[in-house]
């Protein structure tokens, strides 16, 4: 039996997440083997401690990628997210360390500024007709220059204990177990509610056996996830924040009019405009969401480092964009999922973590990530059948 290009396109378009999970399994198996040390009791990559660190590293990229999906789906791009992350993280550090603001005030100001900067970028793109590539390229320079001026080019430290908890804290084991149980119950309710809705409208549904098997598999993954993290110190707070973002953004994408309009704008801008949708407002709001995620990522970065650094967020835009493309977001717009982007972020974080543990030099890490970005776009072209 010969595997044809058509078979490959069908598999990639229908089972992208499955294919990505297989890739993750291969990456973990490779680094697990390469970091095996009998004297240290086994693989140093496949430990609860490293798994916790890996997810904490992935959380910041995941926050950016979760909103970058909407930007790319809408047919735009944002190159300024790394610099905006650095600026907002620097503002958080200055307010916390130098002015001793209460934590709630610091978080509120940073979030409001993030949304405001994002909306400003969106307004220039949507209402003034400046290509998003140019606006965000200029924003990248402006925001990076602003953070250098704000911090004076030096590290602002140390952050308060309250701020550090956002990036370094863990949930108690009991709370982690309770949240896992609540998440599983919610998934079960949503699955059967969706099934009932499809049956009501005479739409095809999978058999009950398949549905139950799928939920059992998901439950096993959630259980293994929580038990592994609890065996170290618990669920990291940044990971919890990312899971909440995943849930909220998935609902926005699948269950709201705004979400459907984002996909419509990216799929066919003129048809969506002619149908009465304010496409400029949709695009501006998408960039507002991107600014919000930059604020959360900036707060988390400062909290994790316990300091604001002028170099924070450097290259983060590449990781976020690559995560989206790896996760199945189409560069042509109109196609992409938040869960796919987060799986892509996990792949990027796994490569960073594994190569660092093996002592791979930084320049090789950059080369590998660049090659993966090109391969991800090529896979998008192959899966769509647009190869020449």
C-alpha positions as CSV (number, residue, x, y, z in Angstrom):
1,X,0.0,0.0,0.0
2,X,1.5,3.3,-1.1
3,X,1.1,6.5,0.8
4,X,0.2,9.2,-1.7
5,X,0.4,13.0,-1.3
6,X,-3.4,13.1,-1.2
7,X,-3.4,10.6,1.7
8,X,-0.9,12.9,3.5
9,X,-3.0,16.0,2.9
10,X,-6.1,14.2,4.2
11,X,-4.4,13.0,7.3
12,X,-2.9,16.4,8.1
13,X,-6.1,18.3,7.5
14,X,-8.3,15.8,9.5
15,X,-6.0,14.8,12.3
16,X,-3.6,17.7,12.9
17,X,-3.9,17.6,16.7
18,X,-3.3,13.8,16.7
19,X,-0.2,14.3,14.5
20,X,1.1,17.0,16.8
21,X,0.6,14.8,19.8
22,X,2.6,12.1,18.1
23,X,5.4,14.6,17.4
24,X,5.4,15.6,21.1
25,X,5.7,11.9,22.1
26,X,8.6,11.4,19.7
27,X,10.4,14.6,21.0
28,X,9.9,13.5,24.7
29,X,11.1,10.0,23.9
30,X,14.2,11.3,22.2
31,X,15.2,13.8,24.9
32,X,14.2,11.2,27.6
33,X,16.7,8.7,26.0
34,X,19.4,11.4,25.5
35,X,19.2,12.6,29.1
36,X,19.1,9.1,30.6
37,X,21.7,8.7,33.4
38,X,21.7,5.5,35.5
39,X,23.7,7.1,38.2
40,X,21.0,9.8,38.7
41,X,18.2,7.3,38.6
42,X,16.9,7.5,35.1
43,X,16.0,10.2,32.5
44,X,16.4,13.8,33.7
45,X,14.0,15.0,31.0
46,X,11.1,12.7,32.0
47,X,10.8,13.9,35.6
48,X,8.0,15.6,37.4
49,X,10.3,18.5,38.2
50,X,11.3,19.1,34.6
51,X,7.8,18.6,33.4
52,X,6.7,21.3,35.8
53,X,9.5,23.6,34.6
54,X,8.6,22.8,31.0
55,X,5.0,23.8,31.4
56,X,6.0,27.0,33.2
57,X,8.3,27.9,30.3
58,X,5.5,27.1,27.8
59,X,2.9,29.2,29.6
60,X,4.2,32.6,28.6
61,X,4.5,31.6,24.9
62,X,1.1,29.9,25.2
63,X,-0.5,33.2,26.4
64,X,0.9,35.0,23.4
65,X,0.0,32.3,21.0
66,X,-3.6,32.0,22.2
67,X,-4.3,35.5,21.0
68,X,-1.9,35.4,18.0
69,X,-4.2,32.7,16.6
70,X,-7.0,35.2,16.3
71,X,-4.7,37.8,14.8
72,X,-3.5,35.4,12.1
73,X,-7.0,33.9,11.5
74,X,-8.2,37.4,10.9
75,X,-5.6,37.8,8.1
76,X,-3.1,39.9,10.1
77,X,0.2,39.6,11.9
78,X,1.7,41.1,15.1
79,X,5.5,41.4,15.3
80,X,5.4,43.7,18.4
81,X,4.2,41.2,21.0
82,X,7.7,40.4,22.4
83,X,8.6,44.1,22.8
84,X,5.2,44.9,24.3
85,X,5.6,42.1,26.7
86,X,8.9,43.6,27.8
87,X,7.5,47.1,28.2
88,X,4.5,46.0,30.2
89,X,6.6,43.7,32.3
90,X,9.0,46.6,32.9
91,X,6.1,48.9,33.9
92,X,4.9,46.2,36.4
93,X,8.4,46.0,37.9
94,X,8.7,49.8,38.2
95,X,5.3,50.1,39.9
96,X,6.0,47.2,42.2
97,X,9.7,47.7,43.1
98,X,10.2,51.5,42.9
99,X,6.7,52.8,43.8
100,X,5.5,49.9,46.0
101,X,2.1,49.9,44.4
102,X,-0.4,47.3,45.7
103,X,-0.5,44.2,43.6
104,X,-4.1,44.7,42.5
105,X,-3.3,48.3,41.3
106,X,-0.2,47.1,39.4
107,X,-2.1,44.3,37.6
108,X,-5.0,46.6,36.7
109,X,-2.8,49.3,35.2
110,X,-0.7,46.8,33.2
111,X,-3.8,45.1,31.8
112,X,-5.4,48.4,30.9
113,X,-2.2,49.6,29.2
114,X,-1.9,46.3,27.3
115,X,-5.4,46.6,26.0
116,X,-4.9,50.3,25.1
117,X,-1.7,49.6,23.2
118,X,-3.3,46.6,21.4
119,X,-6.3,48.7,20.4
120,X,-4.0,51.5,19.1
121,X,-2.2,49.0,16.9
122,X,-5.6,47.7,15.7
123,X,-6.9,51.2,15.0
124,X,-3.9,52.0,12.9
125,X,-4.3,48.8,11.0
126,X,-8.0,48.6,10.6
127,X,-9.1,52.2,10.3
128,X,-6.0,53.9,8.9
129,X,-5.2,51.2,6.4
130,X,-1.6,50.8,7.4
131,X,-0.5,47.1,6.9
132,X,-0.2,45.3,10.2
133,X,3.3,44.1,9.3
134,X,4.4,47.8,9.2
135,X,2.5,48.9,12.2
136,X,3.7,46.1,14.4
137,X,7.3,46.3,13.1
138,X,7.3,50.0,14.1
139,X,5.6,49.0,17.4
140,X,8.4,46.5,18.0
141,X,11.0,49.3,17.8
142,X,8.9,51.8,19.8
143,X,8.1,49.4,22.7
144,X,11.6,48.1,22.9
145,X,13.0,51.7,23.0
146,X,10.4,52.6,25.6
147,X,11.3,49.8,28.0
148,X,15.0,50.7,27.7
149,X,14.2,54.3,28.6
150,X,11.8,53.2,31.4
151,X,14.4,50.9,33.1
152,X,17.5,52.9,32.1
153,X,18.8,49.7,30.6
154,X,19.2,48.0,34.0
155,X,17.3,45.3,35.8
156,X,14.6,46.5,38.2
157,X,14.5,44.2,41.2
158,X,13.5,42.6,43.6
159,X,9.8,42.1,43.0
160,X,7.4,41.7,45.9
161,X,6.3,38.3,47.1
162,X,2.8,38.9,45.9
163,X,3.9,39.6,42.4
164,X,6.4,36.7,42.4
165,X,3.6,34.3,43.3
166,X,2.0,34.9,39.9
167,X,5.1,33.4,38.2
168,X,6.6,31.2,40.8
169,X,3.6,29.9,42.9
170,X,1.9,26.5,43.0
171,X,-1.6,25.4,43.8
172,X,-1.9,23.1,46.8
173,X,-2.4,19.5,45.9
174,X,-6.0,19.3,47.1
175,X,-7.0,22.4,45.1
176,X,-5.3,21.0,42.0
177,X,-7.3,17.8,42.4
178,X,-10.5,19.7,42.9
179,X,-9.9,21.8,39.8
180,X,-9.1,18.7,37.7
181,X,-12.3,17.0,38.8
182,X,-14.3,20.2,38.1
183,X,-12.7,20.5,34.6
184,X,-13.5,16.8,33.8
185,X,-17.2,17.3,34.9
186,X,-17.4,20.4,32.8
187,X,-16.0,18.6,29.7
188,X,-18.5,15.7,30.2
189,X,-21.5,18.2,30.5
190,X,-20.4,20.1,27.4
191,X,-19.8,16.9,25.4
192,X,-23.3,15.5,26.1
193,X,-24.9,18.9,25.6
194,X,-23.2,19.3,22.2
195,X,-24.3,15.7,21.4
196,X,-27.9,16.4,22.3
197,X,-27.9,19.6,20.2
198,X,-26.6,17.7,17.2
199,X,-29.2,15.0,17.6
200,X,-32.0,17.6,18.0
201,X,-31.0,19.0,14.6
202,X,-30.6,15.6,13.0
203,X,-26.8,16.0,12.6
204,X,-24.5,13.0,12.6
205,X,-23.0,12.0,16.0
206,X,-20.5,9.4,17.0
207,X,-21.7,6.3,18.8
208,X,-22.1,6.4,22.6
209,X,-19.2,3.9,23.0
210,X,-16.8,6.2,21.0
211,X,-18.0,9.3,23.0
212,X,-17.5,7.6,26.4
213,X,-14.1,6.2,25.3
214,X,-13.0,9.7,24.2
215,X,-14.1,11.2,27.6
216,X,-12.3,8.4,29.5
217,X,-9.1,9.1,27.5
218,X,-9.4,12.8,28.2
219,X,-10.0,12.1,31.9
220,X,-6.9,9.8,32.1
221,X,-4.8,12.6,30.6
222,X,-6.1,15.2,33.1
223,X,-5.6,12.8,36.0
224,X,-2.0,11.9,34.8
225,X,-1.3,15.6,34.3
226,X,-2.4,16.6,37.8
227,X,-0.8,13.6,39.6
228,X,2.5,14.3,37.9
229,X,2.5,17.9,38.9
230,X,1.3,17.2,42.4
231,X,4.2,14.7,42.8
232,X,6.6,17.7,42.6
233,X,5.0,20.8,44.1
234,X,1.6,21.2,42.5
235,X,0.1,22.9,39.5
236,X,2.1,26.1,38.7
237,X,0.0,29.2,38.8
238,X,1.1,30.3,35.2
239,X,-0.2,27.0,33.9
240,X,-3.5,27.5,35.7
241,X,-3.8,30.9,34.1
242,X,-3.1,29.4,30.7
243,X,-5.7,26.8,31.2
244,X,-8.3,29.4,32.0
245,X,-7.3,31.4,28.9
246,X,-7.6,28.2,26.8
247,X,-11.2,27.7,28.1
248,X,-12.3,31.3,27.6
249,X,-10.7,31.7,24.2
250,X,-12.1,28.3,23.0
251,X,-15.6,29.4,24.0
252,X,-15.0,32.8,22.2
253,X,-13.9,31.0,19.0
254,X,-16.6,28.3,19.0
255,X,-19.6,29.7,20.8
256,X,-19.8,33.4,20.2
257,X,-20.8,35.7,17.3
258,X,-17.5,37.6,17.7
259,X,-15.5,34.4,17.3
260,X,-17.4,33.4,14.1
261,X,-16.8,36.9,12.7
262,X,-13.1,36.6,13.2
263,X,-13.0,33.4,11.1
264,X,-15.3,35.0,8.5
265,X,-13.1,38.1,8.2
266,X,-10.0,35.9,7.6
267,X,-11.8,33.6,5.2
268,X,-13.4,36.2,3.0
269,X,-13.1,39.8,4.0
270,X,-15.2,41.4,1.3
271,X,-18.1,38.9,1.6
272,X,-18.1,39.5,5.4
273,X,-18.1,43.2,4.9
274,X,-21.0,43.0,2.4
275,X,-23.0,40.9,4.9
276,X,-23.0,43.9,7.2
277,X,-20.2,43.0,9.6
278,X,-18.0,45.8,10.9
279,X,-14.8,44.2,9.8
280,X,-12.6,47.1,11.0
281,X,-14.0,46.8,14.5
282,X,-13.5,43.0,14.6
283,X,-9.8,43.5,13.6
284,X,-9.3,46.2,16.1
285,X,-10.8,44.1,18.9
286,X,-8.6,41.2,17.9
287,X,-5.5,43.3,18.4
288,X,-7.0,44.4,21.8
289,X,-7.1,40.8,22.8
290,X,-3.5,40.5,21.7
291,X,-2.6,43.5,24.0
292,X,-4.4,41.8,26.9
293,X,-2.3,38.6,26.5
294,X,0.9,40.7,26.2
295,X,-0.1,42.2,29.6
296,X,-0.6,38.8,31.2
297,X,2.6,37.4,29.7
298,X,4.5,40.5,30.8
299,X,3.3,40.2,34.4
300,X,4.1,36.5,34.4
301,X,7.6,37.1,33.0
302,X,8.4,39.7,35.6
303,X,7.0,37.5,38.3
304,X,8.9,34.5,37.2
305,X,12.2,36.4,37.0
306,X,11.3,38.4,40.2
307,X,12.6,41.4,38.2
308,X,11.9,43.6,35.2
309,X,14.7,43.3,32.6
310,X,15.0,45.4,29.4
311,X,15.6,42.3,27.4
312,X,12.5,40.5,28.5
313,X,10.4,39.2,25.6
314,X,13.1,39.3,23.0
315,X,12.2,36.8,20.3
316,X,8.9,36.0,21.9
317,X,7.0,37.0,18.7
318,X,8.9,34.3,16.8
319,X,7.9,31.6,19.3
320,X,4.3,32.8,19.4
321,X,3.9,32.9,15.6
322,X,5.7,29.6,15.1
323,X,3.5,28.0,17.8
324,X,0.4,29.0,15.8
325,X,1.7,27.7,12.5
326,X,2.9,24.5,14.1
327,X,-0.5,24.1,15.7
328,X,-2.3,24.2,12.3
329,X,-3.1,27.9,12.0
330,X,-3.1,28.8,8.3
331,X,-1.0,31.7,7.1
332,X,-3.8,32.5,4.6
333,X,-6.2,33.2,7.5
334,X,-9.6,31.8,8.4
335,X,-8.2,28.5,9.9
336,X,-6.7,27.9,13.3
337,X,-7.6,26.8,16.9
338,X,-6.4,27.9,20.3
339,X,-5.7,24.3,21.4
340,X,-3.6,23.8,18.3
341,X,-1.5,26.8,19.1
342,X,-0.9,25.7,22.7
343,X,0.2,22.3,21.5
344,X,2.5,24.1,19.1
345,X,3.8,26.1,22.1
346,X,4.4,22.9,24.0
347,X,6.5,21.6,21.1
348,X,8.6,24.7,21.0
349,X,9.1,24.7,24.8
350,X,10.0,21.0,24.7
351,X,12.6,21.6,22.1
352,X,14.0,24.6,24.1
353,X,14.0,22.6,27.3
354,X,15.5,19.5,25.8
355,X,18.3,21.2,23.9
356,X,19.2,23.3,26.9
357,X,19.5,20.1,29.0
358,X,21.7,18.6,26.4
359,X,23.9,21.7,26.3
360,X,23.2,22.5,22.7
361,X,24.6,25.9,21.9
362,X,22.2,28.9,21.5
363,X,22.9,29.4,17.8
364,X,21.9,25.8,17.1
365,X,18.7,26.3,19.0
366,X,17.9,29.3,16.9
367,X,18.6,27.4,13.7
368,X,16.4,24.5,14.7
369,X,13.5,26.8,15.6
370,X,13.8,28.7,12.3
371,X,13.8,25.4,10.4
372,X,10.7,24.3,12.3
373,X,8.9,27.5,11.4
374,X,9.5,27.0,7.7
375,X,8.5,23.3,7.9
376,X,5.3,24.3,9.7
377,X,4.3,26.7,6.9
378,X,5.2,24.0,4.3
379,X,3.0,21.5,6.1
380,X,0.2,24.1,5.9
381,X,0.7,24.4,2.2
382,X,0.8,20.6,1.7
383,X,-2.3,20.0,3.8
384,X,-4.2,22.6,1.8
385,X,-3.1,21.1,-1.6
386,X,-1.7,24.4,-2.8
387,X,1.7,23.0,-3.8
388,X,2.8,23.8,-7.3
